[in-house]
Amino acid sequence: MKLLLTVALMCSFFFLRAQDRVTLNGYIKDSLTGETLIGANLSIRNAGKGVTSNQYGYFSLTVAKGNYELVCSFIGYQTQTITLALNSSQQLDVLLVPRNFIINEEVVVTGRRRDNNVKTAQMGKIDLSMETAKSLPAFLGEVDIMKTLQLMPGVRNAGEGNAGFYVRGGGPDQNLIILDDAVVYNTGHLFGFFSVFNSDAIKNVSLIKGGMPAQYGGRLSSVVDVSMKEGNLRKTQGDAGIGLIASRFSIQGPLKKDKASYILSARRTYIDALIKPFVAKTANAYGSGYYFYDLNAKMNYIISDRDRIYISAYAGKDVFTFNNQKRSFNTNVPWGNATATVRWNHVFNRKLFANATVVYNDYNFAFSAKQNDFLIKLSSGIRDLNAKADFDFFASTAHKIKFGGQYTYHTFFPNILTAEQGNTSFTPNNVKLKYANEYGVYLQDDWDLSEKLKLNYGLRYSHFQQVGPYTSYITDENSNKLDSVSFKRGQTVKNYGGLEPRATIRYALDESTSIKAAVTRNLQYIHLVSNAGSTLPTDLWVPSTFRVKPQISWQYAAGVFKNFNNNMFETSVEFYYKSMLNQIEYKEGYVPSLKDPEEEFTFGKGWSYGSEWFINKVKGKLTGWVGYTLSWTWRRFEQLNDNKKYPSKFDRRHDLSVVGTYTFNKRWKMSSIFTYGTGNAVSVPERFYFFNGILTQENSRINSYRLKPYHRMDFSATLTPEHKKKRRYTDNWVFSIYNIYSRLNPYFIYFDQQGSAFNGDLKIEARQVSLFPIIPAVTWNVQF
């Protein structure tokens, strides 16, 4: 509260100073749909001053009274020049026309101001346009924003076809992924082969991997901020797509023209429906199947010039079933996310914009297996209730201040196990639900010290409190319970907290060149613990407790940013070093059991460092980028690997992505991707021997071997047929080839035994498992 009071006094001070000046405020929007534009630039011609619209398209510009020529620009839209006599404060909504509606205008395939990478203080930020994602080759024809982000330097994919990713040596749980302010705990469908984000419902995607602003907290490595479309305020519009394994449909339009709108978007696979007719009723797997679906919905209402309400929701689920009739065995594995968000925008005055948000979030995983009359069930999950308030204060053209706070109530459901046989139920006393409060307040300022020097600095304070009901047991070396301490509902079990300073500075060498540096400290209070190298639904989310400390990181980064040929080419090189404390792994030899998972954790430290090189061509018929990362990631745990450092499973020495899109004409567009990466670090058996007649293996040190390098090339071609002008729909066909030269990349290796030791012909050979050879796909998309 003291921080918010201080900010309020600062705001009052700025108001008193600004009495002889005037303020222009409003929204920047798409002229065709009424959608607000995030990050659009409004500047004063030849003055070097301007402002950028916030996450809701709102801007505020304070200047001395006079006549001005304002320039509003946003990549992919026609630049608009506005002449205004600003003798008093006024409101203005700026409407920009998409370039693809203007004849002979070049279409640029990025969602940012062209020189944004050089001009702003922010570093390590990637804004992804949906047009870019949709133009690239997609696995089985399904457009995936998470896969596109993995093509950027510093972002490592989690494996073949996997939606998980690692940023600058951090684990998948160290990425804060939010959809309309709701945290998404599991981003993968089909065990991670697709992400949960339906491209038809997405408006904007931003990835921040260095210099994380103070408004974000709770994770060490990165932020992926995903915003859903708001819905067309002018007319009803439909989008649909039919692919090899899934179809999708979206509809959006006005509830009240220029006042309220909606969007509904749905997607479902039909692998189960396609395969079912071809499986005989006598087959072992008859009745088995897999499908996933997701549903996005959003509604917004403009109450007045000062107030606007947004209501959005997401629901997604995967269901895997296996039915072996001959052995009377069946399995059911459902898991999924559900979120609901209510947001209220309020303009207190021309300079102060506020957003209040309430979020409900639920992620759950379940497993059940039944054989004859024996049934076993396992479930886990996490549920959040969140409230937050964010304020944008446009103090002047030199200062944009942001401040706010948030509160989250967490409920964790780790490893709930039950079983039944006949009329007998078995419910072991291992249901250890955990509860926690998480708080955060922050203040940050985007400060233009001069035309050459910009500073973005902020401070965040976070606090985490494990609360009851909870029972802590005191055990001996054999895990026998000796005593216990009970905590009542709401009673504090353990407190953690700390300051998280962040700062990024930019110095312009000239109009097209700048150097930047950043330092950030982050605390993370909830953790994903896994035996695997990728994000699977069986992984456990666990909170910080009296036994589990929060993760802590310091990250330092510096880079040079240079644009060439009138901003046609964006180039950058960034260097970083990140240290991480209180990293979590399972103890050596861990086997799942009925114990509280905390009892099987061990803790250590990690560090990562490297360089990222980027060349991006944003204009012309040929567009695309080359990204290369050279990096090292290490871990050290006292109870693992004899306390010697070892490469993390997130370590990749070399990572290269080459992406190109060529527009031949209005009908044909072609894209190609090539990726190369050093093989994953793995532990393998080094020796096999017999002990008491049993074949036994001796494993290597942790991650002391490497799989073969990973590389792959994909290709796609998009055909847009010509139609008569009176036709009320447009469509296109996307033809794609995944893994065009059918590279058999290693997914994992295992050791196969042939022969017999008693006969003297025993052979043990390492064998590689690969997932995907060459896969062609075709998708038909239609908009009406």
Helices and strands as residue ranges (DSSP letters): H 2-17, E 21-30, E 41-44, E 49-52, E 58-64, E 66-73, E 80-86, E 90-91, E 94-96, G 99-101, H 116-119, E 125-128, H 130-135, G 139-141, H 145-149, E 155-157, E 165-167, G 172-174, E 175-179, E 182-183, E 188-189, G 190-192, E 194-195, G 199-201, E 202-208, E 222-228, E 237-242, E 246-256, E 260-269, H 271-275, G 276-278, E 289-302, E 307-324, E 329-347, E 352-371, E 374-393, E 399-421, E 424-426, E 434-448, E 453-467, E 470-475, E 481-487, E 492-510, E 513-524, E 526-529, E 540-543, E 551-564, E 569-586, G 597-600, E 601-617, E 622-637, G 641-643, E 646-647, E 654-663, E 668-677, E 681-682, E 685-691, E 694-699, E 705-706, E 710-719, E 730-738, E 748-754, E 763-769, E 775-783
